[in-house]
Amino acid sequence: MYYIITYDVGIERVNNVKKITREFLRWEQNSVVSGDLSESQITQLKERLEDVIDKGKDHIIIFGVRSKKFLVRIDMGTSKTNMHDDSLFI
């Protein structure tokens, strides 16, 4: 399954969250990562994130689609990465 994860966490935890998510997924921009993961990988990622976030203060959103081909991506402005794949640029 293809996942997009966004996170808004306290500054004291942001580096830990960034490090964990980048072990599994590709960096897109600040606080956004994406990529394909198996069921066991997403389970492991969620467990590791739960160990470092403060559930009363932090927020992580995980979007999943069965295949990247069903996802429409529209980028606006200048990307910080060179990974543009099948994106539509405006």
N, C-alpha and C positions, 0 to 999 in steps of 0.2 A: 504494500500500500504506500502511496505517496503522502508525505506529511509536510505541513508548514507549521512551525512553532514560533509563537511570539511570546516575549516575556517582559514583564515590568516588575523588577525586583529591587529591593534595597541595595544601595551602593556597596554595602559591606558584603553582599552575597552575589553581586552581578558577575564577578570574575569566576566564581565557582560554577554558576549556572552556564555561563558562556563556555567554559572549558568542557563541561559535561556534554552540552548539546553539540559542540563541534566535534566531539569524538564519534558521534553518530551521523551527523548531518552536515550539509554544506552551508557555510555562512552566506547570507544574502545581503544583509545590511544590519545596522545596529539593532540588536535584540530580535532578529529574525533569522531563522535557519530553515532549510528544507531538504527533502530527499526521500528516497525509498527506504523503508524499513520492514523487516519481517515482524510477525506477531511477538516473537520472543525479544527482538530488539526494542520495540516500542514499550513492552512491559518493563524491560530492564532500564530503559531511559526514564520512564515515569517513576520507578522506584528510587532511582538515584536522585532525581530532582526533588522528590518528596522528602528526602533526607536532608537537603540543604536549604529549602525555602522556608519562610515563615508564613504559614497558611493564613495568618491574620493580617498580613501586610502585603504579601507578594501575590502576583497574578500571572499565570501561564495559560495560554490558549493553544490547544493542539487541534489543528484542522487536518482531517484525513479524507482522501479520495482514493477510490479503488485503483485508479490509474491516472498518471499525469496527463494522458491524452484527453481526459475529460475536464481538465482544468484550463480555464482561460486566464492568461496572465497578461496584464497591461502594465508596462513600465512607463513612468513619466519622469522626465529629467535625466540626470546623469547617474548611472549605476556606479557603485563603488567596487563592484566585481566585474570580471570579464566573462562571466558565465551567463550568456543571454539565451541559450537554448532556442526554444520555439516562441520566444516572447514577441509581443507586438509593441513597438516603441512609438510613442506619440510625441 
